[in-house]
Amino acid sequence: MPKRTKSSARWLAEHANDEFVKRAHREGWRSRAVFKLAEIQESERLLRPSIRCVDLGAAPGGWSQYAARIIGGSSRIVATDILPMDAINGVDFVQGDFREEAVVNEVLAVVGASKVDLVLSDMAPNMAGIDAVDQPRSMYLAELALEFADRVLAPGGDLLVKLFQGAGFEQIIKDARGRYGRVVTKKPKASRTRSPEIYLLARQFGMV
């Protein structure tokens, strides 16, 4: 068995002692990431009963699980991830690599002709630990989410997408401002302080 690196051992120790990990286990959530969405929801009210929502990079399903409890009903959420995800009532799941056009088309087919009210994206690449590799990959996924939102959002709809601060970050913000009436960034408490992760919140699609 390969020895763990110091960084991976540190991450495992930090994860085991993480207050949000413990709270997620205690409250029955699939991941600590749910608390990032919950904090943004508290101030922004992105999720509302009966809206239609797409969740990109959904596995293991924390965001979809949380969204389903607020939206209610059945099949109002379409989720996708390259990894498998256990079923959630009210969520239609498509497994596949969102970078592939065939997978995007499958998601669009499940979404159907009706426009959606909210696109969530917590997509992130497998990190190599090399900024020159990781940053372009993460920005590419953010660009895909932005382009996908262009295709499916109803006028006035909203987008919440994970970004990583670095090369390409300002351009994504600029692109969003050309499409949405209100664009801000959010750093929830559950997002680790040392992480460059930040969330772009773009509201009022098409109302520029």
ZIKA-V844016 format. One line per field, one symbol per residue. psi: psi as a letter, one per 40 degrees, with the letter a starting at -180 (. if undefined). burial: # if it has 9 or more other ideal C-beta (glycine too) atoms within 8 Angstrom, else .. A space follows every 50 residues. Layout:
psi->???
burial->???
This chain:
psi->hiiiidddddddddddehddddddddefidieddddddddddddfdhihe ihihhhfdieeddddddddddaaifehhiiidiihiihhehhhhhiheeh dddddddddddadhiidhhhhfiiihheehdedddddddddddddddddd deiiheiihhhhihhahedddddddddedidhhiihgidehhdehehihh hhifheg.
burial->........#..#.....#.##.##....#.###########....###.. #########.########.###...######...#..#.##.####.#.. ..##.###.##....#########.........#############.##. .##...########...##..##.###.##..#.##.#.##.....#### ######..
